[in-house]
């Protein structure tokens, strides 16, 4: 049997809970090993989140560099276009 907390801002009481409550954690029953395991898992999840954020940022930077290179190539082609038009015009005359 677990206990749960009820009350308002001004008073708090604990009452016995006769129903299974899987989401309620009995803090007294948690051992220090379980706490250490939970903290370790939390840190692992934080590290995974940070790594996924770094991976996403690296991917975005990679995409940006590819776009920049593509735009640079287009710019070079655009700058060469008048010369090509003049060559083609002179060849067709």
Buried (B, 14 or more C-beta within 10 A) or exposed (E): EBBEEEEEEEEEEEEEEEEEEEEEEEEEEEEEEEEEEEEEEEEEEEEEEEEEEEEEEEEEEEEEEEEEEEEEEEEEEEEEEEEEEEEEEEEEE
